[in-house]
Amino acid sequence: MNRNIRFAGLLLAGILFALSGFGQEIGGMVKDSTGGAVPYGSINLRNKSGDAIVAYTTTDQRGTYVLRLPSGLRPGDLYIEARCVGYKTAIRALTGLSSEIDFTLSASYSQLQSVIIQGRRPVLRSNGDTLSYRVSDFSNAQDRVIGDVIKRLPGISVATDGTISYNNKPVSGVYIDGDNLLDDKYNIAMGTIPNGVVDQVQVIDNHQPIRVLENKVFSDDVAINLAIKKSAKPRLLGQESLGAGLPGNYDVDLNALLLKQQYKAINFLKGNNTGDDLLQELVAHHAADFQQRIGYEPPATLLSLGSVDNPDLSRERYLFDRSGMVNINDLVNLKSGLQLRVNAYYMQDRQQQDYSQRTSVYLPGDTVRYTEAQHNRFDPVLLHAQFTLNVNKATYYLNDALVADDNRSVSHSDLNANGSPVSQVLRDHSLSFSNELNLLKSGKANHIIQAYSYISRLTEPESRDIGPNYNAAQFNHDVPYRQLLQGVDVPTWFTNNYISYKVPGNIGTKSLRAGFSVQSQLLTSDLTVVQSNNAVNLESDSAVNRVAWSKRKLYAEAAYDIPGDKLKANITLPLTLQQLHYSDTGFALQNGLTRLYFNPHLSAKFQTGGENFITLLYNYRNESGTIEDIYQGGILKDYRTLYANNADLTLRQSHLAAAGFNYRRTLTLFFFSINVTYNHIGANNIASSVITDNLQQGLVLPFPNSNDSWTGTGSISKYSFALHTTWSGGLQWQGSRSVQIQNGLLLPFHMTIETLNLSAETKLSDQLNVSYRITGTQTDSHSAAGKSDNLFQRGAIYYNPSDYLQFKLSGEHYFTRRDGNPDLSYFFADASAKYRIKKWRTDLELEATNFLNVKTYNALYLSANTFVASSYTLPGRIMLLKVLFNI
């Protein structure tokens, strides 16, 4: 180990300090005479005679720029100029060199000759790393919000949960005129901002949101910016909707938007019982990235009502709900550069679910089967508040985010398991707060100092009651009883703190970082039985946990970033000293572990052409388990899963390697990408389970184990100018190999999933638009569970016979085939008609959802050696009359 550490240190020193020398950078802002930003302006650095440009750059959407001075030139021999079409050129000498030089450009007017445009077709504008789509080129008359348009942009795809991807890469965020109003909860913008107020959708490649790190630290993130029309900025906006219908349905959507440069707000009130899941508004698309940044994953919720699989339907097809939400998002830009933001919401819902399920677990020489039916009711109440302070300048960055959450839920379930009726009540109350502080300051010679601190506190007491007499033979010595009570809580403190020093050079940026983190937890649980005489006793001596846990890390890290034009790369070499201690006196458990880990990371992006690039990634990680891996008392996680541990702490080593190729032709609107990923995880233990017809008991045993997974994806998108159509396609192959112990047998599992999708969005005329999508999926368990084929098709026709009348007809077809089972085929149809009353600036819309009145849906699922056949009750036909108007 010492030799390895010494070698790694020598290698790191050679990499970081072989490249010497670094140049001065100049940054600033270009504004017009009204104080507004001037984007896409040219910043030229000229010699004193003015006959040569020695360096240049352009301003971004905010009007800011960063320009690097070539080494060996004296500032006194240079001057800098700012140019932009429609403005007079401004010039500043570099005598008395400053790291920030701002410009104010005055308008320049000239008379242009008349130009008659005979035709128009969609055009993408490419400027450096920014690709701009003109919204009017791809929208149609029935697009109400900007999310409707983004779905059909060539090169862009939108998943069912709202995740936006550009050329098969998920975007890191959505900005509104350069401002981060919503973090990664950008579904709010997609479903609220009116289509007509957005001028351009701008895709920003290699996006670095921190200006201090621009052109210094490698970033391969892709972000989207919604450029708002100037005419929309000064006024209050809102698209309001009130709807009522049969059978007893309602839908309310009231919102108010203000999208000025100094102040932005998206505030709304929504409520419905039509299956429109408001939780989709709150999807955090980069929760995993956030957890990696803070170095902490909160403990998972441990209890549930059962293993209910949501059907592979659009959520509004099967959701019985009665929901309401108030959502507030406000941002203020002060003249000092300080930005203040508040994001808050309150949501209350009541969801119901009726389903039945038959499960078969295929074992060598045996098959375990069980049946279940549930009527569930879920009542969540969610309260969230986040307050953010931000300063983002070329030489200084400050971001402080204070977050508080109070989430409560009560769930009820009437259950029939293998013919035995029981009832369940599950209570969950999660209360947490956190504060994240990130500070960067650029000092002399552009050296950057960073200080970071994160602290959080979380409690989540959970309890579940089951009764009466559920599995009395297992839990009460075959004696009838009243209730089975499971309680659990894992209160957690966590903090992570570090300082970093970055040295930009001519080629790249050297970074050194050192810090520490501390995690403190206490897992308490008990499984008790309420007897028929109301006496309460433990289910057994091994049904209680009192686990104390602490994890401390001391780490140091060296990194080198190359933010070049052809090659962008990052190599990170971290060393972590980790100390663990955990104990439970009830099981005479007292243990600790001290380890030194080396977790290198390498990522690179090489530009093979003007619009083509290759990406490479390698990551090696040593990870230890969590407090949930070492408790030895049984926890009844759901009514048929009793889980405990009988092994040392889990230790994992993972290798992740990925490569990709991206191809783009802006002029012809053609996009293509292909990516492959391999992941190997080795561990010192293995999952073991004993499966019977009414209970699964799980243990973790001390035997080495490994998992392997492979993923290959490809995507293609092309806009046909002749057919006014966006064609898109995608292919994905996933394979995995793992090993488990079930009923004392060592079982290898091999799963493959193949997916193919094709789609077309076409504009036949100004009056007629058509869309179609088909997705085929084949799942093969390579076991007695067999394989299944699924086919999904969706089509829609949009017809606008006049400015006052609009029609829409859409349908979805779901098909499933598995050997030994009847084929499953379902067709859902929706229709709407909208009439515009121009005098009142109001629309009347009649909407019919699932008008064929499909009320039952069956589905088949495969997982390793398990086959599940489920049946769900659906809401059926909904007729709704809406009044829509703008403010």
Order of alpha helices (4+ residues) and beta strands (2+ residues): alpha-beta-beta-beta-beta-beta-beta-beta-beta-beta-alpha-alpha-beta-beta-beta-beta-alpha-beta-beta-beta-beta-beta-alpha-alpha-beta-beta-beta-beta-beta-beta-beta-beta-beta-alpha-beta-beta-beta-beta-beta-beta-beta-beta-beta-beta-beta-beta-beta-beta-beta-beta-beta-beta-beta-beta-beta-beta-beta-beta-beta-beta
